[in-house]
Amino acid sequence: MSKLKIPFFDYKRQLKKIKPEINQAIERVLNSGNLILGQEVANFESSFSKFIGVKYGVGVNSGTDALKIAARALGLKAGDEIITVANTATPTISSMRELGLSIKFVDVKDDFNIDETKIDVAVTKKTKVIIPVHLYGNPAHMPSIIKIAKKYKLKIIEDSAQGIGALYNGRMVGTIGDVGCFSFYPTKNLGAHGDAGAVVTNNQEIAEKIKSLRKYGERKVKFFSEEIGVNSRMDEIQAALLNWGLKKIYGYNKSRNKIANLYNSLLKNSPVVLPQFDTNKSKSCWHQYVIQVETRDELVEYLGNHGIPTMVYYRYPVHTQNAYKFLKYKDKDLPITSFLSKKVVSLPIHAELNIKDIQFITDMIKKFYNDRLIA
Ligand SMILES: Cc1ncc(COP(=O)(O)O)c(C=O)c1O
């Protein structure tokens, strides 16, 4: 078979197409003389809130800061406990640990998200917040999570870093809990050209607190802190580029959806396990297209040798990493998390891919398993 060179994420290829518009936006900001928290940020906060369907959006420096500031805005204090998953990027946890919060892990289901039937038993007197992570852009089962949160009077912070544009029952993720946190890291569905993030909420009081916390704790009076805040301002260049990206997000997400459907149909009768979720209620934004496979590392090497890059999110669940071993979770405590970490692999998914690419990728996956059967 021929060899194609398929990028997993190719910023340079993308940039070539959009450079004039990007340059224009950067020039507009530089000429305005306003570099941080100006009109571009205000415009982005308002357009992004409108896009996802929430009253308030606050631009911050990263998804990690979004989580940290969200937890502080909800009044969490050292010693309080949060419930989340180990099948996530470490910032879901590191942001909480930085505030001195205790971590309770709950296992996931085969849709990669928190197993809502296991949250109940994890709740203690110290639990204050549940953090569902909409992993790979697949919405977590929010109605059950809300039910449990109500029962125990807990708040919900949605880690929607990977879920920009994903819907549960017609509502965008990040708008369903008390606070939603987004990352605009360049590889995300809506990517900045550097670091950026946002916190969203329908609660005005919380929104004001988030705004204060991101800028030294200042509210009405400049250089007068009402509370101890941080510097997590969004800069104008990133906001201008995000304003531009926001106009493209529907198209980009549509392309991802098309590619995912194509993968689904071409891999249907192959030995791989396709992404599983309730498609009647959940609309993934396909941040990642993740399959479960046997002999993963051999497949990854084989595809790599044929010019097909793949990624494994996450080979090392958080509880297994040296920095988090002190949390004292074992693989047997989180069996599905542990199982998935050995099986998952992400295939390329982005607007630059064409039908020929997807055909080639799926053919090579099938060939890998067919050849093994024959051998
Ligand atoms: C699930 C999840 N949470 C949080 C973050 C942190 O976002 P950032 O890298 O913008 O700080 C990421 C980023 O990769 C993520 O994937």
The ligand as an ORCA input file, in Angstrom:
! r2SCAN-3c Opt
* xyz 0 1
  C      -9.409     17.814     30.418
  C      -8.487     18.988     30.527
  N      -8.574     19.787     31.605
  C      -7.785     20.858     31.748
  C      -6.838     21.186     30.799
  C      -5.934     22.353     31.027
  O      -5.992     23.324     30.036
  P      -4.720     24.257     29.728
  O      -3.699     23.415     29.063
  O      -5.274     25.326     28.837
  O      -4.247     24.792     31.022
  C      -6.712     20.389     29.661
  C      -5.708     20.700     28.643
  O      -5.149     19.885     27.990
  C      -7.558     19.257     29.513
  O      -7.488     18.462     28.437
*
